[in-house]
Amino acid sequence: MVYWGRFKSIDGVISVKCPFCDSTEIKVVDSRDTESRDAIRRRRECLKCQRRFTTYERVEETPLTVIKSGGEREVFSRSKLMAGLLRACEKRPIDTDTLEGVVDEIESGLRNEFKVEVPSAEIGERALARLKSLDKVAYVRFASVYRQFEDVEEFQRELSRL
């Protein structure tokens, strides 16, 4: 079981509740960095019910704000980007871990370059660039939605550019 919630901080000390029995008598069995090194994975065991679960600890950063093409603003959503990539890669030989890596790479690049606000077009272009090197069919699928193709000629122009 992967578990992200129910942490409680008292004077800087974090206590975790068991997701099964709500006990706070928990021990850490194993602790390691994730592959992307942006979180710590901890395997925990409840001393009351003896069930095990996994938690991930990640530093909470300043929210990245996306400036949409119409000028409205919204908080950057990893899951929204991931959903778009998954749709583009549906029935393609690309695993979810690879796409998670793409999202990690895009997000960290945006945070390094833009810090607080980023134009939505920048996110789309970065996603397209990564998909182009990953899978041409996924690239065209993503481009068709992102660039709002309206007819076959637009598809053909994009294909000829590949």
Backbone as JSON, one array per atom type, in Angstrom:
{
  "sequence": "MVYWGRFKSIDGVISVKCPFCDSTEIKVVDSRDTESRDAIRRRRECLKCQRRFTTYERVEETPLTVIKSGGEREVFSRSKLMAGLLRACEKRPIDTDTLEGVVDEIESGLRNEFKVEVPSAEIGERALARLKSLDKVAYVRFASVYRQFEDVEEFQRELSRL",
  "N": [[0.84, -1.18, 0.0], [0.62, 2.19, -0.86], [1.12, 5.23, 0.66], [0.25, 8.51, 1.28], [-0.75, 10.37, 3.05], [-2.03, 11.64, 6.24], [-0.11, 12.52, 8.07], [1.23, 13.97, 10.96], [2.35, 16.8, 12.57], [4.01, 17.67, 15.43], [5.47, 20.07, 17.2], [7.59, 20.01, 15.32], [8.13, 17.31, 15.17], [7.35, 14.48, 13.38], [4.56, 12.45, 13.3], [3.13, 9.41, 12.26], [0.09, 7.99, 11.22], [-1.32, 4.75, 11.26], [-2.74, 3.47, 8.32], [-4.58, 1.48, 8.5], [-5.42, 0.87, 11.15], [-5.33, 3.23, 12.58], [-3.42, 3.64, 14.54], [-0.66, 5.23, 16.19], [1.66, 4.05, 16.73], [4.24, 3.29, 15.15], [6.84, 1.84, 13.25], [9.82, 2.39, 11.33], [10.79, 0.36, 8.77], [12.37, 0.21, 6.5], [14.25, 2.55, 4.59], [14.76, 4.69, 1.86], [16.04, 6.64, -0.92], [14.01, 7.75, -3.67], [14.13, 6.71, -7.14], [14.32, 9.01, -8.73], [15.31, 10.73, -6.92], [13.88, 12.71, -5.62], [12.28, 12.32, -3.51], [11.73, 10.57, -0.4], [11.42, 7.22, 0.22], [9.71, 5.31, 2.51], [9.39, 2.31, 4.18], [7.04, 1.11, 6.34], [5.92, -0.27, 9.5], [3.13, -1.14, 11.39], [2.99, -1.27, 14.84], [0.89, -2.11, 16.31], [-1.14, -3.48, 14.72], [0.48, -4.94, 13.04], [0.6, -4.61, 10.27], [1.99, -3.65, 7.12], [3.07, -0.71, 5.32], [3.76, 1.77, 2.8], [5.32, 4.95, 2.74], [5.83, 8.14, 1.23], [8.01, 10.79, 1.34], [8.22, 14.1, 0.52], [9.69, 17.2, -0.29], [7.85, 20.09, 0.14], [7.28, 22.41, -2.27], [7.25, 25.87, -3.4], [4.24, 26.69, -4.96], [3.92, 26.23, -8.47], [2.76, 28.38, -10.87], [0.61, 28.27, -13.61], [0.25, 30.1, -16.53], [-2.38, 30.47, -18.5], [-3.4, 30.45, -22.01], [-5.46, 32.28, -22.34], [-4.98, 34.06, -20.34], [-5.81, 33.47, -17.77], [-4.98, 31.98, -14.58], [-3.62, 29.03, -13.1], [-2.77, 26.44, -10.74], [0.12, 24.52, -11.29], [-0.21, 21.22, -12.43], [0.9, 18.09, -11.96], [-0.42, 15.72, -12.39], [-2.26, 16.37, -14.36], [-0.63, 16.92, -16.57], [0.56, 14.39, -16.79], [-1.72, 12.85, -17.4], [-2.35, 13.82, -19.95], [-0.09, 12.98, -21.37], [-0.31, 10.22, -21.04], [-2.7, 9.73, -22.44], [-1.85, 10.39, -25.04], [0.01, 8.4, -25.43], [-1.38, 6.08, -25.41], [-1.85, 2.66, -26.01], [0.68, 2.42, -27.06], [4.16, 1.45, -27.1], [5.21, 2.39, -24.52], [6.18, 2.68, -21.25], [4.69, 3.42, -18.03], [6.52, 4.28, -16.09], [8.52, 5.47, -17.63], [7.11, 7.67, -18.61], [6.57, 8.97, -16.2], [9.14, 9.77, -15.59], [9.52, 11.6, -17.68], [7.64, 13.56, -16.96], [8.73, 14.32, -14.48], [11.18, 15.39, -15.37], [10.3, 17.53, -16.99], [8.88, 19.08, -15.09], [10.93, 19.7, -13.19], [12.68, 21.16, -14.8], [11.05, 23.35, -15.47], [10.66, 24.48, -12.93], [13.27, 25.22, -12.31], [13.83, 27.12, -14.29], [11.67, 28.96, -14.39], [10.67, 29.43, -11.83], [8.26, 30.72, -10.41], [5.98, 31.46, -12.09], [4.76, 30.15, -15.18], [4.29, 30.05, -18.69], [1.59, 28.31, -20.24], [2.06, 27.37, -22.78], [4.76, 26.81, -22.81], [4.96, 24.48, -21.3], [3.55, 22.69, -22.92], [5.18, 22.71, -25.24], [7.54, 21.61, -24.25], [6.67, 19.07, -23.53], [5.96, 18.11, -26.05], [8.5, 18.08, -27.29], [9.83, 16.1, -25.82], [8.18, 13.87, -26.35], [8.54, 13.66, -29.09], [11.1, 12.63, -29.35], [10.68, 10.25, -28.13], [8.42, 8.76, -29.14], [6.99, 8.8, -32.22], [4.29, 8.57, -33.04], [2.86, 9.05, -30.67], [3.73, 11.63, -30.31], [2.47, 12.99, -32.5], [-0.19, 12.58, -31.83], [-0.37, 14.0, -29.39], [0.35, 16.54, -30.29], [-1.78, 17.07, -32.02], [-3.89, 17.6, -30.32], [-2.83, 19.56, -28.58], [-2.01, 21.59, -30.38], [-4.35, 21.99, -31.6], [-5.4, 20.81, -34.08], [-7.39, 21.1, -36.95], [-8.06, 19.98, -39.36], [-7.28, 17.49, -41.9], [-5.15, 18.36, -43.43], [-3.57, 19.85, -41.67], [-2.59, 17.82, -40.03], [-1.07, 16.45, -41.95], [0.86, 18.37, -42.6], [2.23, 18.51, -40.17], [3.19, 15.9, -39.99], [4.92, 15.87, -42.19], [6.9, 17.54, -41.27], [8.14, 15.95, -39.43]],
  "CA": [[0.0, 0.0, 0.0], [1.34, 3.45, -0.9], [0.39, 6.09, 1.57], [0.77, 9.87, 1.24], [-1.39, 11.29, 3.98], [-2.21, 11.43, 7.66], [1.06, 12.87, 8.85], [0.9, 14.97, 11.96], [3.57, 17.39, 13.09], [3.9, 18.29, 16.76], [6.77, 20.66, 17.52], [8.59, 19.57, 14.37], [8.24, 15.86, 15.15], [6.29, 13.94, 12.54], [4.03, 11.14, 13.66], [2.35, 8.84, 11.18], [-0.97, 7.09, 11.66], [-1.51, 3.56, 10.45], [-3.94, 3.6, 7.49], [-5.48, 0.36, 8.76], [-6.02, 0.88, 12.49], [-5.15, 4.58, 13.12], [-2.43, 3.69, 15.61], [0.53, 6.04, 15.92], [2.81, 3.23, 17.1], [4.75, 2.88, 13.85], [8.3, 1.82, 13.12], [10.33, 2.42, 9.96], [11.48, -0.89, 8.47], [13.35, 0.47, 5.46], [14.19, 3.92, 4.11], [15.68, 4.94, 0.74], [15.64, 7.67, -1.89], [13.38, 7.25, -4.9], [15.07, 6.74, -8.26], [14.49, 10.39, -9.18], [15.94, 11.41, -5.79], [13.09, 13.86, -5.19], [11.46, 11.92, -2.37], [12.25, 9.47, 0.4], [10.47, 6.12, 0.35], [9.87, 4.62, 3.79], [8.55, 1.15, 4.43], [6.7, 1.19, 7.76], [5.12, -1.35, 10.06], [2.35, -0.76, 12.56], [3.29, -2.16, 15.96], [-0.37, -2.6, 16.88], [-1.8, -4.49, 13.85], [1.55, -5.61, 12.29], [0.48, -4.44, 8.82], [3.04, -2.79, 6.55], [2.66, 0.23, 4.29], [4.84, 2.61, 2.3], [5.06, 6.38, 2.67], [6.78, 8.93, 0.46], [8.18, 12.13, 1.88], [8.71, 15.0, -0.51], [9.73, 18.59, 0.14], [6.8, 20.88, -0.49], [7.86, 23.6, -2.89], [6.33, 26.95, -3.75], [3.46, 26.26, -6.12], [4.24, 26.77, -9.79], [1.51, 28.85, -11.46], [0.57, 28.2, -15.07], [-0.5, 31.18, -17.17], [-3.06, 29.9, -19.66], [-3.38, 31.32, -23.19], [-6.45, 33.34, -22.15], [-4.55, 34.94, -19.26], [-6.16, 32.96, -16.45], [-3.89, 31.28, -13.91], [-3.96, 27.86, -12.29], [-1.61, 25.78, -10.17], [0.66, 23.44, -12.12], [-0.69, 19.9, -12.01], [1.64, 16.95, -12.52], [-1.37, 14.7, -12.83], [-2.86, 16.83, -15.62], [0.4, 16.68, -17.59], [0.68, 12.94, -16.93], [-2.92, 12.37, -18.08], [-2.19, 14.16, -21.37], [0.94, 12.1, -21.95], [-0.88, 8.87, -21.08], [-3.65, 9.69, -23.57], [-1.09, 10.39, -26.29], [0.79, 7.17, -25.52], [-2.26, 4.92, -25.28], [-1.58, 1.54, -26.93], [2.03, 2.57, -27.6], [5.09, 0.7, -26.25], [5.87, 3.31, -23.58], [5.68, 2.34, -19.92], [4.33, 4.52, -17.14], [7.73, 4.78, -15.44], [9.17, 6.39, -18.58], [6.32, 8.91, -18.63], [6.82, 9.63, -14.91], [10.43, 10.42, -15.76], [9.3, 12.76, -18.54], [6.96, 14.58, -16.15], [9.73, 14.81, -13.51], [12.14, 16.21, -16.1], [9.62, 18.77, -17.39], [8.6, 19.89, -13.9], [12.15, 20.26, -12.59], [13.16, 22.19, -15.73], [10.2, 24.53, -15.31], [10.95, 25.08, -11.62], [14.6, 25.82, -12.37], [13.85, 28.28, -15.18], [10.59, 29.93, -14.2], [10.49, 29.63, -10.38], [6.91, 30.92, -9.88], [4.96, 31.43, -13.13], [5.19, 29.61, -16.45], [3.23, 30.03, -19.71], [1.16, 26.94, -20.56], [2.69, 26.99, -24.05], [6.09, 26.26, -22.5], [4.75, 23.1, -20.86], [3.18, 21.93, -24.11], [6.34, 22.56, -26.13], [8.49, 20.67, -23.63], [6.06, 17.74, -23.65], [6.11, 17.73, -27.46], [9.91, 17.78, -27.55], [10.15, 14.79, -25.22], [7.45, 12.84, -27.08], [9.12, 13.53, -30.42], [12.24, 11.72, -29.26], [10.23, 9.0, -27.51], [7.5, 8.0, -29.99], [6.43, 9.74, -33.2], [2.82, 8.5, -33.04], [2.42, 9.77, -29.47], [4.0, 13.05, -30.59], [1.42, 13.53, -33.38], [-1.44, 12.59, -31.06], [-0.31, 15.11, -28.44], [0.36, 17.78, -31.08], [-3.11, 17.31, -32.58], [-4.73, 18.2, -29.27], [-2.17, 20.76, -28.1], [-2.04, 22.63, -31.42], [-5.76, 22.06, -32.03], [-5.56, 20.54, -35.5], [-8.8, 21.13, -37.34], [-8.31, 19.21, -40.58], [-6.27, 16.52, -42.29], [-3.98, 19.07, -43.94], [-2.7, 20.2, -40.54], [-1.9, 16.58, -39.68], [-0.07, 16.18, -42.98], [1.97, 19.34, -42.44], [3.01, 18.1, -38.99], [3.89, 14.66, -40.35], [6.01, 16.18, -43.11], [7.95, 18.15, -40.47], [8.85, 14.88, -38.72]],
  "C": [[0.89, 1.24, 0.0], [0.49, 4.48, -0.18], [1.01, 7.48, 1.61], [0.28, 10.73, 2.39], [-1.28, 10.91, 5.43], [-0.93, 11.58, 8.46], [0.65, 13.97, 9.81], [2.2, 15.5, 12.53], [3.28, 18.07, 14.43], [5.3, 18.76, 17.12], [7.89, 20.14, 16.62], [8.78, 18.07, 14.29], [7.06, 15.31, 14.36], [5.86, 12.59, 13.1], [3.12, 10.69, 12.53], [1.3, 7.92, 11.78], [-1.06, 5.91, 10.71], [-2.79, 3.73, 9.63], [-4.97, 2.5, 7.75], [-6.18, 0.46, 10.11], [-5.9, 2.23, 13.21], [-4.17, 4.68, 14.29], [-1.28, 4.6, 15.22], [1.8, 5.3, 16.33], [3.35, 2.57, 15.83], [6.27, 2.82, 13.9], [8.67, 1.81, 11.64], [11.16, 1.16, 9.77], [12.61, -0.66, 7.47], [13.16, 1.89, 4.96], [15.2, 4.09, 2.98], [15.15, 6.06, -0.13], [14.91, 7.0, -3.04], [14.41, 7.35, -6.01], [15.35, 8.16, -8.73], [15.12, 11.27, -8.11], [15.18, 12.65, -5.33], [12.18, 13.53, -4.02], [12.17, 10.79, -1.62], [11.12, 8.45, 0.56], [10.74, 5.43, 1.68], [8.88, 3.47, 3.88], [8.31, 1.13, 5.93], [5.87, -0.01, 8.19], [4.41, -0.83, 11.31], [2.64, -1.77, 13.67], [2.03, -2.74, 16.59], [-0.98, -3.71, 16.03], [-0.82, -5.28, 12.98], [1.43, -5.51, 10.77], [1.57, -3.47, 8.35], [2.45, -1.89, 5.47], [3.85, 1.1, 3.93], [4.41, 4.07, 2.32], [6.16, 7.01, 1.82], [6.82, 10.32, 1.07], [8.85, 12.98, 0.81], [8.68, 16.42, 0.05], [8.63, 19.35, -0.6], [7.41, 22.19, -0.98], [6.8, 24.67, -3.09], [5.55, 26.52, -4.98], [3.88, 26.97, -7.39], [2.9, 27.14, -10.43], [1.63, 28.83, -12.98], [-0.3, 29.34, -15.58], [-1.07, 30.63, -18.47], [-3.07, 30.91, -20.81], [-4.37, 32.47, -23.07], [-6.11, 34.3, -21.02], [-4.91, 34.45, -17.87], [-5.0, 32.13, -15.89], [-4.43, 30.08, -13.14], [-2.67, 27.21, -11.79], [-1.18, 24.64, -11.08], [0.22, 22.1, -11.54], [0.1, 18.81, -12.73], [0.68, 15.93, -13.1], [-2.04, 15.09, -14.15], [-1.89, 16.6, -16.79], [0.53, 15.18, -17.86], [-0.52, 12.37, -17.69], [-2.84, 12.65, -19.58], [-1.18, 13.25, -22.06], [0.41, 10.67, -22.06], [-1.87, 8.71, -22.23], [-2.9, 9.59, -24.9], [-0.36, 9.06, -26.51], [-0.06, 5.91, -25.4], [-1.99, 3.92, -26.39], [-0.25, 1.7, -27.66], [2.98, 1.86, -26.64], [5.9, 1.59, -25.3], [5.31, 3.03, -22.19], [5.47, 3.6, -19.07], [5.55, 5.12, -16.45], [8.48, 5.76, -16.35], [8.44, 7.72, -18.6], [6.47, 9.68, -17.32], [8.14, 10.38, -14.97], [10.33, 11.67, -16.63], [8.66, 13.89, -17.74], [7.93, 15.17, -15.13], [10.7, 15.78, -14.18], [11.52, 17.57, -16.49], [9.4, 19.66, -16.18], [9.87, 20.49, -13.31], [12.75, 21.34, -13.49], [12.37, 23.48, -15.59], [10.52, 25.25, -13.99], [12.31, 25.78, -11.61], [14.6, 27.11, -13.2], [12.84, 29.36, -14.82], [10.27, 30.26, -12.75], [9.03, 29.71, -9.95], [5.82, 30.79, -10.95], [5.54, 30.95, -14.46], [4.03, 29.65, -17.45], [2.87, 28.58, -20.05], [1.8, 26.46, -21.86], [4.06, 26.36, -23.82], [5.98, 24.8, -22.08], [4.44, 22.21, -22.06], [4.35, 21.68, -25.03], [7.35, 21.57, -25.57], [7.96, 19.23, -23.72], [6.22, 17.24, -25.09], [7.55, 17.32, -27.78], [10.29, 16.41, -27.01], [9.44, 13.65, -25.97], [8.05, 12.59, -28.46], [10.3, 12.57, -30.4], [11.85, 10.34, -28.73], [9.41, 8.14, -28.47], [6.79, 8.98, -30.93], [4.9, 9.73, -33.23], [2.27, 9.26, -31.83], [2.62, 11.27, -29.65], [2.87, 13.67, -31.41], [0.09, 13.58, -32.64], [-1.48, 13.8, -30.11], [-0.39, 16.44, -29.19], [-1.02, 18.1, -31.62], [-4.05, 17.96, -31.57], [-4.14, 19.55, -28.85], [-2.25, 21.91, -29.12], [-3.41, 22.76, -32.08], [-5.91, 21.93, -33.55], [-7.04, 20.49, -35.84], [-9.1, 20.35, -38.61], [-7.11, 18.33, -40.9], [-5.0, 17.21, -42.78], [-3.02, 19.46, -42.81], [-1.92, 18.98, -40.05], [-0.77, 16.3, -40.67], [1.12, 17.11, -42.88], [2.86, 18.92, -41.28], [3.81, 16.83, -39.28], [5.07, 14.93, -41.27], [7.18, 16.84, -42.37], [8.75, 17.11, -39.69], [9.91, 14.28, -39.62]]
}
